[in-house]
Amino acid sequence: MRLKILGTSAGGGLPQWNCGCLNCQRARAGQLPRRSQSSLAFTPDDRHWYLVDAGPEVTQQLQHLPHPLGGSRQVPLEGILLTDAELDHTLGLLQLREGSSWRLYATASVLKIIGDRFPLLGVLQGYARPSVGAVEPSRPLRFGGLTVRFVPLSDHTPRYHHGRRPEPEAVSALVFSGRRTVVYAPCVEALTPELEALFRGADAVLVDGTFFHNDELARLGFSADTARSMGHVPVGGDDGSARWLARLPIPTIRYIHLNNTNPLLDPDSPERAWIKTLGLDLADDGWELEL
């Protein structure tokens, strides 16, 4: 049983096509590794594969999985699990319209959002016939010897959904349990006792590292939006995630979903050196874990 990280960047990737920040300049120059948008794949048996979130680069990311053989167009993609309804986690579903045998797993809240305000499901079903199932967080999913549990974290909905009623299961973490337990949480809005209980006992946690500073975008003159207003706890600061995570007895903690502006992307930055002193680091595209 294996878990493979396909992408570790937030929306836009690194470099982001319309961005001239220092990180994007250095990535274009080959001085920083390029990163694709946040996604991972897992398999219970090396034959059947499942995808977590599907961004715009999904067809390139799927090149890292086994390819069709013998003239077939069938790939070993059995299903897709969505942690939320954000564009950078769902737009890739439309690029998978050529395949029709996979199953979509998401909470009722996420299915409602992508079936209503952003009618992605209706568009997709005009081309393909994937099966769709609402996940009940109280009922773990079983994939061979691997168990996957959805754990709702917040009601933070995508920007295109603002103005509508909050959805209580709009954002979820996923807990993978085999011989080891791995928690995947690309969007963390608050550091709560419930989240601490979820993380404790895990062998590895892959967690939201979108922004280092709460006012990161404002510092660069890009936007007045803060990390917290966008549904992400910043990494740095006394009330950031790094100090909070460092006190938890978790063998492996890696940041994912990194915005292109994040100074942690520079391996020689003081911010990167600081989180390493706390026993934390970044995950990289292509990183694998055995489950």
N, C-alpha and C positions, 0 to 999 in steps of 0.2 A: 504494500500500500504506500503510495507516494503522493506528495504534494509538490507542485512545481509553480513557482512564481513567474508569471508571464510579463507583468509590468508593475512598476513601483511608483509611477508618477501620478500626480493629480491631473485634473482636466487640462488638456493642451500638450502634455508630455514635455520632454526636455530634449532639444529646444522647442519652445512653443513658437508656432509659425509666425506670429505677429509681435514677438517680444524681442527687445534688444537689451535686456538686463545682462549683467556680467556673466551669470551662469549660462544663459542661452548663447551668448557670444563665444564663451569658452567651449561649450558643447559642439557648436558648429565648427570650431577650429580643431576639434579632436582632443582638447585638453581636459574635458570632463566626459565620462561615459554618457551616451544618450540613454534615455529611459522612455519606455512606452507607458501608456496609461494603465492604471491599477487593474490588475486581474490575476487570477491564478487558475490552475487546473489541478485536478486530483483524480487518482485512479485507485480502485480497490484491488485490482488484479493485473495491471499492465495491459489489459485488453479493452476495457471500457473506461472512457474518460468523461469527466464532467468539468464544466467551466463555471467559475464564480465571477459574475459581472462580465459584460460584453461591451467594450468601448469601440470607438471608431477604428482602432487598429486591430480588431479581432482577427481578421483574415490573415494578417501577417503573423500575429501571435500564434495562431493555430498551426503555422508551419513547424512549430516545435513539437507537435504531436505526430503520431504515426500517420503516414499518407495512404490514400487509397491505392490498392494494388489490383492487378489483373483486369484492367479496363473498367473497374467499378468507380462509381462516384460516391460511394458510401464511405464516410469517415467514422472513426470510433467515438464520435461525440454523442453521448447518450442524453445529456441534459445540461441545463444552465440554471444556476442559482443566483438570484439577485439580492444584494444586501440593501439596496434602496432603488429609487426611481430616477436618480440623477442622470443627466444626459451622457456624462462620460462613463456611465455604467450600463446604459441601455441602447445607445444609438447603434451599437454593433449588431443588435438583434436583426435589424433590417438587412444587414450584409450577410446574414445567415439564411436568407429567404430561399436559397437554392436547396437547402436541406429541409426535410419535412418530418424526420423520424425522431427528433429530439423532444425532450419534455422541459417545460419552463416551471421552475419552482420559485415562489415568492410569497410573501405574506399577503393577506387580503387587501391591506392598505396599499401596497405597492401595485398590485394588479388593478386596483381601482384607479390609481393615478395614471398609469400608462394605458388604461382603457377608456379614460374620460377626458381629462384636461389635455393630455398629450396622447392622442388615440393611436399609439404605436401598435397595439395588438390588432386593431382593426385593419391597419395597413398591412401588417405582416401576414395576417390570415388571408389576404387577397392573393398571396403568392405561395405560401406554404401552409401546412396543417400541423404545426407542432401541438402537442397536447399541453394543456395548461392546468396546473393544480395549485390551489391556495394552500399554503403551509400553515399548520397549526403549531405555534411555538411549543406547546405542551407535548407535542408528539414528535420525537426525533425521527429523522429519515434514516433508512438503512440502505447502504450500498455494499453488498457482500458483507465482509467482516468489518466495515467501517460505518460508524454512526456520525451523522451530521445534525446538529441542533441549531435552530434559529433562536436567537435571544434578542428581542426588541430592546433598543437603547433609547430611542427618542422619537418625537413626533415631528422632527424637522423635515419639511418637505422641500422639493426643488423650487427654484425661483419661479418657474413657469406655473407653479401651483399656488403661489402666494395669493392671499385674498379669499381662499377657500377654507373650509373647516379643517382643523388639524387632524392628522391621521395617526392614531396611537402606535402603530407598528410600521412607521414610515422608514425607519433605519434600524437595521439589525446587525449584530455580530454573528459569526458562525463559529461553532465549536466542533472540531473534528476529533473523534475519539476512536483510536485503534489500540495499538500497543502503547502509543503515546497520545497526549492530548495537546492540540494546537488551537489557539483562539485567533481568529481573523477579524479585525475590527478596523476597517479603513475610515470610518467616520465616527468620532467620539466627541459628543457635545459637552459632556460634563463628567468630572471625576467623582463618581458616587460610591457609596458603600456597596451597592449592588454590583457595580463594575469591578470593584476590588475583589469581591467574593467570586465573581466569574473568573478573574485572572488567576487567583490563588489556586495552586495545585496544577496549573498548566505546565507542560514541559517547554512550550514555546508560545510567545505572544507576538503577533504581527499587528502593529497598532498605528493608528492615525498620527502621522508626522507632517501634516500638510504645511503648516507654517511654524517657524521658530519663534517669531515675534507676533504678538497680537495685532500690532499696527504695521505689519510687514509691507503691505501694499501701499499704505500711506507714506511710509518712509521713502519709497521709490517714486512717489508721485503718481501711482497708477490708479488708486481707488481709495475712497474713504471707508470702504468696508473693512471690518476687522475679522480676525480669525473666528472669534466667538460668534459674531453676528452671522457668519456663514456656516455655523454648526461644527466648528473644529476647535478643540482646546489647543492652544499653542504649546510648543515643546519647552521653551525657555521661561524664565521668571520663577519667582517663589511659588506661584500658584499654577505653574505649568506642569505638563505631564512628566517631564524627565525626573524631577525630584520625587514626584509621587510614585512613579514606576520603580525607581531605584531602591525603594524600601521593601518591595515585594519579593518573596523568595521564588523567583522564576528563573530557571537556568538560562533561557535564551529569550531576549527581547529585541526585536528589530522594528525600526520605523518603516512604514510604507506610505503610499499616497502622498508623495512629496511634491509640493508646488515648485515650479521652476525658479521661483524667487528665493527659496529656502537656502540660507548659508550653509546648512549641513551638507549640501550636495558637493561642496568643496572639501575633499579629504584633508586638506591642509589648514582648514579654517579653525579659529579658536573655538567656535561653537561645536565643531565635530570632535575636537580634542576634549572638550568639557564633557560631552555625553559619554565619551569612552571612559572617562574617570569614574563615571557612575555605573559602568558595566553595560551600557547601551550602545547600539550601533544602527546602521541602516541595512535593510535588505537590498539586494541587487536583483535586477532582472535575470532570470534564469536560475535563481537559487532554488535548491531542492531540499526537502525534508522527508525522511522516512516516517511513515505512520504505523 
